[in-house]
C-alpha cells in the first residue's frame, strides 16, 4: 500500500489536470474518482469525466484509467489511458 502522503500527491496532481485530452475544450469539466487501487509504489485510478465540448456543443461522458509510479510522494512516471473512442463517438467524430 502507498502512504497517505503519496496518495494525496497523486490526487492533487490529478486535479491539476496532468491529462490534457479534452480539458481545454470542456471548461466546466467535472471528474470523479470511481475507484483507486494502490500497491507499493503504484496507484491505479478509474476516473469518470463529464463535460460539454466548447466547439461541438455536445455533452460527453467518458472514463480514464490513470496509472502512476510514485517515489518519495511524487509522481515519477505516468500512464494515462483515456477512452478516446467513447469521447469522440459522443462528439459525433466517430460512427
Secondary structure, 3 states (H helix, E strand, C coil): CCCHHHHHHHHHHHHCCCCCCCHHHCCCCEEEEEEEEEECCEEEEEEEEEEECCCCCCEEEEEEEEEEEEECCEEEEEEEEECHHHHHHHHCCCC
